[in-house]
Structures are given as structure tokens and as C-alpha cells.
Amino acid sequence: MPLYRVREPFLWRGRVYAIGAVMDGSDLAVERNLVLFDPVPGPTVEQATAAPGERRSVRIPRKKET
């Protein structure tokens, strides 16, 4: 379920929601008052392998000469 952050403080059904509080999208307060919330971006997932035909530049460090 997506997460939402409170944009401005408000009172709903006897509960105070403070600025910055993070709520689950399934919460009834979020569903009924969506304009008072901002979506929280999820973690960015980097693709682990290259797609077919894609070339990635990888630097391999040189071995130190001793």
C-alpha cells in the first residue's frame, strides 16, 4: 500500500494529524481526506543487470605494482 505524508495539520474524528506524519494509504483518514496528504516516493530500485543489447561502462581498478 502506498504511503502518504500529512501536508497540513488537521483534526478528523477526534484525532489530530500533525505535519509530516506518515500514514498508510489504506487508512480511512487518508482515503477521505486525500487532498491533505502528499504521496511518499518509494525507494528507487536500480536494475541489477543490463538489458539485452545494453552496454554498461564498468571501471576495473588497476592492480598496484609493488
Biopython code that builds the backbone (N, CA, C, O; Angstrom):
import numpy as np
from Bio.PDB.StructureBuilder import StructureBuilder

atoms = [
    (1, "MET", "N", (0.847, -1.169, 0.000)),
    (1, "MET", "CA", (0.000, 0.000, 0.000)),
    (1, "MET", "C", (0.901, 1.243, 0.000)),
    (1, "MET", "O", (1.899, 1.272, 0.720)),
    (2, "PRO", "N", (0.573, 2.244, -0.777)),
    (2, "PRO", "CA", (1.418, 3.449, -0.803)),
    (2, "PRO", "C", (1.345, 4.216, 0.519)),
    (2, "PRO", "O", (0.377, 4.113, 1.273)),
    (3, "LEU", "N", (2.386, 4.975, 0.767)),
    (3, "LEU", "CA", (2.444, 5.784, 1.981)),
    (3, "LEU", "C", (2.173, 7.241, 1.632)),
    (3, "LEU", "O", (2.496, 7.699, 0.536)),
    (4, "TYR", "N", (1.573, 7.967, 2.585)),
    (4, "TYR", "CA", (1.255, 9.378, 2.393)),
    (4, "TYR", "C", (1.733, 10.167, 3.600)),
    (4, "TYR", "O", (1.683, 9.685, 4.731)),
    (5, "ARG", "N", (2.207, 11.410, 3.342)),
    (5, "ARG", "CA", (2.685, 12.299, 4.400)),
    (5, "ARG", "C", (1.677, 13.439, 4.551)),
    (5, "ARG", "O", (1.190, 13.975, 3.556)),
    (6, "VAL", "N", (1.365, 13.809, 5.801)),
    (6, "VAL", "CA", (0.410, 14.876, 6.081)),
    (6, "VAL", "C", (1.000, 16.211, 5.611)),
    (6, "VAL", "O", (2.115, 16.576, 5.985)),
    (7, "ARG", "N", (0.238, 16.924, 4.792)),
    (7, "ARG", "CA", (0.679, 18.206, 4.236)),
    (7, "ARG", "C", (0.453, 19.355, 5.216)),
    (7, "ARG", "O", (1.310, 20.226, 5.363)),
    (8, "GLU", "N", (-0.702, 19.358, 5.888)),
    (8, "GLU", "CA", (-1.011, 20.387, 6.876)),
    (8, "GLU", "C", (-1.792, 19.737, 8.018)),
    (8, "GLU", "O", (-2.513, 18.764, 7.797)),
    (9, "PRO", "N", (-1.657, 20.266, 9.235)),
    (9, "PRO", "CA", (-2.312, 19.615, 10.375)),
    (9, "PRO", "C", (-3.836, 19.728, 10.269)),
    (9, "PRO", "O", (-4.374, 20.725, 9.786)),
    (10, "PHE", "N", (-4.511, 18.674, 10.737)),
    (10, "PHE", "CA", (-5.968, 18.699, 10.750)),
    (10, "PHE", "C", (-6.491, 17.754, 11.819)),
    (10, "PHE", "O", (-5.772, 16.880, 12.303)),
    (11, "LEU", "N", (-7.747, 17.941, 12.178)),
    (11, "LEU", "CA", (-8.432, 17.119, 13.166)),
    (11, "LEU", "C", (-9.508, 16.347, 12.428)),
    (11, "LEU", "O", (-10.323, 16.926, 11.711)),
    (12, "TRP", "N", (-9.505, 15.022, 12.611)),
    (12, "TRP", "CA", (-10.516, 14.194, 11.950)),
    (12, "TRP", "C", (-10.935, 13.090, 12.893)),
    (12, "TRP", "O", (-10.104, 12.300, 13.342)),
    (13, "ARG", "N", (-12.214, 13.032, 13.193)),
    (13, "ARG", "CA", (-12.797, 12.041, 14.095)),
    (13, "ARG", "C", (-12.078, 11.973, 15.448)),
    (13, "ARG", "O", (-11.814, 10.892, 15.974)),
    (14, "GLY", "N", (-11.773, 13.144, 15.992)),
    (14, "GLY", "CA", (-11.166, 13.225, 17.317)),
    (14, "GLY", "C", (-9.671, 12.960, 17.359)),
    (14, "GLY", "O", (-9.087, 12.908, 18.441)),
    (15, "ARG", "N", (-9.050, 12.794, 16.220)),
    (15, "ARG", "CA", (-7.609, 12.546, 16.186)),
    (15, "ARG", "C", (-6.907, 13.684, 15.453)),
    (15, "ARG", "O", (-7.367, 14.129, 14.402)),
    (16, "VAL", "N", (-5.798, 14.149, 16.008)),
    (16, "VAL", "CA", (-5.023, 15.225, 15.408)),
    (16, "VAL", "C", (-3.932, 14.600, 14.544)),
    (16, "VAL", "O", (-3.203, 13.714, 14.989)),
    (17, "TYR", "N", (-3.831, 15.070, 13.318)),
    (17, "TYR", "CA", (-2.797, 14.617, 12.392)),
    (17, "TYR", "C", (-1.806, 15.764, 12.223)),
    (17, "TYR", "O", (-2.171, 16.834, 11.735)),
    (18, "ALA", "N", (-0.555, 15.545, 12.623)),
    (18, "ALA", "CA", (0.470, 16.577, 12.587)),
    (18, "ALA", "C", (1.185, 16.594, 11.234)),
    (18, "ALA", "O", (1.193, 15.603, 10.504)),
    (19, "ILE", "N", (1.779, 17.731, 10.926)),
    (19, "ILE", "CA", (2.536, 17.871, 9.682)),
    (19, "ILE", "C", (3.672, 16.854, 9.674)),
    (19, "ILE", "O", (4.380, 16.690, 10.668)),
    (20, "GLY", "N", (3.838, 16.179, 8.549)),
    (20, "GLY", "CA", (4.935, 15.249, 8.386)),
    (20, "GLY", "C", (4.652, 13.827, 8.830)),
    (20, "GLY", "O", (5.471, 12.937, 8.605)),
    (21, "ALA", "N", (3.505, 13.595, 9.459)),
    (21, "ALA", "CA", (3.167, 12.233, 9.883)),
    (21, "ALA", "C", (2.969, 11.367, 8.639)),
    (21, "ALA", "O", (2.349, 11.801, 7.668)),
    (22, "VAL", "N", (3.491, 10.158, 8.670)),
    (22, "VAL", "CA", (3.374, 9.241, 7.539)),
    (22, "VAL", "C", (2.269, 8.237, 7.836)),
    (22, "VAL", "O", (2.253, 7.594, 8.886)),
    (23, "MET", "N", (1.345, 8.118, 6.886)),
    (23, "MET", "CA", (0.185, 7.252, 7.064)),
    (23, "MET", "C", (0.113, 6.252, 5.924)),
    (23, "MET", "O", (0.573, 6.531, 4.817)),
    (24, "ASP", "N", (-0.465, 5.085, 6.193)),
    (24, "ASP", "CA", (-0.685, 4.072, 5.176)),
    (24, "ASP", "C", (-1.875, 4.489, 4.309)),
    (24, "ASP", "O", (-2.830, 5.084, 4.807)),
    (25, "GLY", "N", (-1.816, 4.181, 3.031)),
    (25, "GLY", "CA", (-2.873, 4.563, 2.110)),
    (25, "GLY", "C", (-4.210, 3.906, 2.390)),
    (25, "GLY", "O", (-5.240, 4.390, 1.923)),
    (26, "SER", "N", (-4.220, 2.810, 3.143)),
    (26, "SER", "CA", (-5.470, 2.123, 3.456)),
    (26, "SER", "C", (-6.189, 2.744, 4.652)),
    (26, "SER", "O", (-7.325, 2.375, 4.949)),
    (27, "ASP", "N", (-5.534, 3.689, 5.344)),
    (27, "ASP", "CA", (-6.152, 4.355, 6.486)),
    (27, "ASP", "C", (-7.355, 5.171, 6.001)),
    (27, "ASP", "O", (-7.273, 5.852, 4.979)),
    (28, "LEU", "N", (-8.454, 5.102, 6.727)),
    (28, "LEU", "CA", (-9.670, 5.796, 6.332)),
    (28, "LEU", "C", (-9.476, 7.311, 6.294)),
    (28, "LEU", "O", (-10.083, 7.990, 5.466)),
    (29, "ALA", "N", (-8.636, 7.845, 7.181)),
    (29, "ALA", "CA", (-8.370, 9.286, 7.188)),
    (29, "ALA", "C", (-7.701, 9.715, 5.884)),
    (29, "ALA", "O", (-7.973, 10.803, 5.375)),
    (30, "VAL", "N", (-6.839, 8.876, 5.347)),
    (30, "VAL", "CA", (-6.168, 9.187, 4.089)),
    (30, "VAL", "C", (-7.160, 9.095, 2.932)),
    (30, "VAL", "O", (-7.197, 9.971, 2.068)),
    (31, "GLU", "N", (-7.956, 8.041, 2.922)),
    (31, "GLU", "CA", (-8.918, 7.856, 1.834)),
    (31, "GLU", "C", (-9.940, 8.985, 1.765)),
    (31, "GLU", "O", (-10.311, 9.415, 0.673)),
    (32, "ARG", "N", (-10.393, 9.461, 2.898)),
    (32, "ARG", "CA", (-11.427, 10.504, 2.922)),
    (32, "ARG", "C", (-10.880, 11.921, 2.793)),
    (32, "ARG", "O", (-11.617, 12.829, 2.407)),
    (33, "ASN", "N", (-9.610, 12.128, 3.107)),
    (33, "ASN", "CA", (-9.016, 13.476, 3.097)),
    (33, "ASN", "C", (-7.751, 13.498, 2.257)),
    (33, "ASN", "O", (-6.743, 14.064, 2.681)),
    (34, "LEU", "N", (-7.781, 12.910, 1.102)),
    (34, "LEU", "CA", (-6.581, 12.755, 0.277)),
    (34, "LEU", "C", (-5.930, 14.088, -0.093)),
    (34, "LEU", "O", (-4.718, 14.134, -0.303)),
    (35, "VAL", "N", (-6.703, 15.169, -0.177)),
    (35, "VAL", "CA", (-6.139, 16.473, -0.540)),
    (35, "VAL", "C", (-5.203, 17.010, 0.534)),
    (35, "VAL", "O", (-4.429, 17.929, 0.268)),
    (36, "LEU", "N", (-5.258, 16.457, 1.739)),
    (36, "LEU", "CA", (-4.397, 16.917, 2.832)),
    (36, "LEU", "C", (-3.105, 16.122, 2.936)),
    (36, "LEU", "O", (-2.318, 16.329, 3.860)),
    (37, "PHE", "N", (-2.884, 15.217, 1.995)),
    (37, "PHE", "CA", (-1.714, 14.345, 2.037)),
    (37, "PHE", "C", (-0.902, 14.450, 0.744)),
    (37, "PHE", "O", (-1.437, 14.752, -0.322)),
    (38, "ASP", "N", (0.394, 14.196, 0.865)),
    (38, "ASP", "CA", (1.295, 14.096, -0.282)),
    (38, "ASP", "C", (1.818, 12.669, -0.339)),
    (38, "ASP", "O", (2.133, 12.092, 0.702)),
    (39, "PRO", "N", (1.920, 12.084, -1.535)),
    (39, "PRO", "CA", (2.469, 10.729, -1.623)),
    (39, "PRO", "C", (3.951, 10.715, -1.259)),
    (39, "PRO", "O", (4.696, 11.638, -1.590)),
    (40, "VAL", "N", (4.360, 9.662, -0.578)),
    (40, "VAL", "CA", (5.763, 9.478, -0.214)),
    (40, "VAL", "C", (6.410, 8.615, -1.296)),
    (40, "VAL", "O", (5.977, 7.485, -1.520)),
    (41, "PRO", "N", (7.436, 9.128, -1.969)),
    (41, "PRO", "CA", (8.072, 8.315, -3.013)),
    (41, "PRO", "C", (8.760, 7.100, -2.412)),
    (41, "PRO", "O", (9.403, 7.186, -1.365)),
    (42, "GLY", "N", (8.618, 5.983, -3.081)),
    (42, "GLY", "CA", (9.247, 4.745, -2.626)),
    (42, "GLY", "C", (10.720, 4.729, -2.980)),
    (42, "GLY", "O", (11.206, 5.608, -3.691)),
    (43, "PRO", "N", (11.420, 3.740, -2.490)),
    (43, "PRO", "CA", (12.845, 3.645, -2.807)),
    (43, "PRO", "C", (13.053, 3.365, -4.290)),
    (43, "PRO", "O", (12.300, 2.612, -4.907)),
    (44, "THR", "N", (14.066, 3.970, -4.837)),
    (44, "THR", "CA", (14.399, 3.754, -6.236)),
    (44, "THR", "C", (15.155, 2.442, -6.351)),
    (44, "THR", "O", (16.136, 2.219, -5.642)),
    (45, "VAL", "N", (14.707, 1.590, -7.229)),
    (45, "VAL", "CA", (15.334, 0.296, -7.411)),
    (45, "VAL", "C", (16.142, 0.331, -8.700)),
    (45, "VAL", "O", (15.608, 0.600, -9.776)),
    (46, "GLU", "N", (17.419, 0.059, -8.580)),
    (46, "GLU", "CA", (18.285, 0.051, -9.747)),
    (46, "GLU", "C", (18.296, -1.341, -10.352)),
    (46, "GLU", "O", (18.337, -2.344, -9.639)),
    (47, "GLN", "N", (18.259, -1.387, -11.667)),
    (47, "GLN", "CA", (18.287, -2.672, -12.346)),
    (47, "GLN", "C", (19.670, -3.291, -12.159)),
    (47, "GLN", "O", (20.688, -2.644, -12.405)),
    (48, "ALA", "N", (19.695, -4.541, -11.723)),
    (48, "ALA", "CA", (20.952, -5.190, -11.379)),
    (48, "ALA", "C", (21.741, -5.638, -12.605)),
    (48, "ALA", "O", (22.972, -5.651, -12.578)),
    (49, "THR", "N", (21.055, -5.999, -13.661)),
    (49, "THR", "CA", (21.752, -6.474, -14.855)),
    (49, "THR", "C", (21.390, -5.606, -16.045)),
    (49, "THR", "O", (20.364, -4.926, -16.051)),
    (50, "ALA", "N", (22.234, -5.639, -17.033)),
    (50, "ALA", "CA", (21.979, -4.862, -18.239)),
    (50, "ALA", "C", (20.895, -5.527, -19.076)),
    (50, "ALA", "O", (20.796, -6.754, -19.117)),
    (51, "ALA", "N", (20.096, -4.726, -19.730)),
    (51, "ALA", "CA", (19.062, -5.243, -20.624)),
    (51, "ALA", "C", (19.739, -5.801, -21.874)),
    (51, "ALA", "O", (20.885, -5.448, -22.153)),
    (52, "PRO", "N", (19.066, -6.655, -22.626)),
    (52, "PRO", "CA", (19.671, -7.187, -23.852)),
    (52, "PRO", "C", (20.088, -6.055, -24.796)),
    (52, "PRO", "O", (19.288, -5.178, -25.124)),
    (53, "GLY", "N", (21.326, -6.089, -25.218)),
    (53, "GLY", "CA", (21.860, -5.064, -26.116)),
    (53, "GLY", "C", (22.373, -3.820, -25.418)),
    (53, "GLY", "O", (22.957, -2.953, -26.068)),
    (54, "GLU", "N", (22.172, -3.709, -24.128)),
    (54, "GLU", "CA", (22.635, -2.537, -23.383)),
    (54, "GLU", "C", (24.078, -2.755, -22.943)),
    (54, "GLU", "O", (24.452, -3.844, -22.506)),
    (55, "ARG", "N", (24.881, -1.701, -23.064)),
    (55, "ARG", "CA", (26.269, -1.781, -22.610)),
    (55, "ARG", "C", (26.434, -0.868, -21.415)),
    (55, "ARG", "O", (25.967, 0.271, -21.414)),
    (56, "ARG", "N", (27.092, -1.374, -20.419)),
    (56, "ARG", "CA", (27.366, -0.573, -19.231)),
    (56, "ARG", "C", (28.868, -0.386, -19.102)),
    (56, "ARG", "O", (29.657, -1.299, -19.343)),
    (57, "SER", "N", (29.227, 0.803, -18.721)),
    (57, "SER", "CA", (30.653, 1.058, -18.528)),
    (57, "SER", "C", (31.011, 0.735, -17.081)),
    (57, "SER", "O", (30.412, 1.257, -16.141)),
    (58, "VAL", "N", (31.975, -0.115, -16.935)),
    (58, "VAL", "CA", (32.434, -0.526, -15.612)),
    (58, "VAL", "C", (33.925, -0.297, -15.552)),
    (58, "VAL", "O", (34.666, -0.734, -16.433)),
    (59, "ARG", "N", (34.359, 0.375, -14.532)),
    (59, "ARG", "CA", (35.789, 0.607, -14.358)),
    (59, "ARG", "C", (36.358, -0.461, -13.459)),
    (59, "ARG", "O", (35.884, -0.663, -12.342)),
    (60, "ILE", "N", (37.357, -1.133, -13.936)),
    (60, "ILE", "CA", (38.046, -2.132, -13.133)),
    (60, "ILE", "C", (39.348, -1.480, -12.653)),
    (60, "ILE", "O", (40.171, -1.071, -13.471)),
    (61, "PRO", "N", (39.533, -1.384, -11.360)),
    (61, "PRO", "CA", (40.732, -0.721, -10.849)),
    (61, "PRO", "C", (41.996, -1.498, -11.230)),
    (61, "PRO", "O", (42.025, -2.729, -11.227)),
    (62, "ARG", "N", (43.018, -0.743, -11.551)),
    (62, "ARG", "CA", (44.306, -1.375, -11.900)),
    (62, "ARG", "C", (44.961, -1.916, -10.645)),
    (62, "ARG", "O", (44.810, -1.365, -9.554)),
    (63, "LYS", "N", (45.688, -2.999, -10.821)),
    (63, "LYS", "CA", (46.426, -3.557, -9.699)),
    (63, "LYS", "C", (47.636, -2.684, -9.440)),
    (63, "LYS", "O", (48.283, -2.198, -10.367)),
    (64, "LYS", "N", (47.924, -2.497, -8.182)),
    (64, "LYS", "CA", (49.080, -1.688, -7.814)),
    (64, "LYS", "C", (50.345, -2.524, -8.021)),
    (64, "LYS", "O", (50.431, -3.684, -7.617)),
    (65, "GLU", "N", (51.317, -1.886, -8.666)),
    (65, "GLU", "CA", (52.599, -2.561, -8.870)),
    (65, "GLU", "C", (53.440, -2.417, -7.623)),
    (65, "GLU", "O", (53.561, -1.326, -7.065)),
    (66, "THR", "N", (54.014, -3.507, -7.195)),
    (66, "THR", "CA", (54.851, -3.442, -5.985)),
    (66, "THR", "C", (56.276, -3.784, -6.282)),
    (66, "THR", "O", (57.114, -3.778, -5.380)),
]
sb = StructureBuilder()
sb.init_structure("model")
sb.init_model(0)
sb.init_chain("A")
sb.init_seg("    ")
for serial, (resi, resn, name, xyz) in enumerate(atoms, 1):
    if name == "N":
        sb.init_residue(resn, " ", resi, " ")
    sb.init_atom(name, np.array(xyz, "f"), 0.0, 1.0, " ", f" {name:<3s}", serial, name[0])
structure = sb.get_structure()
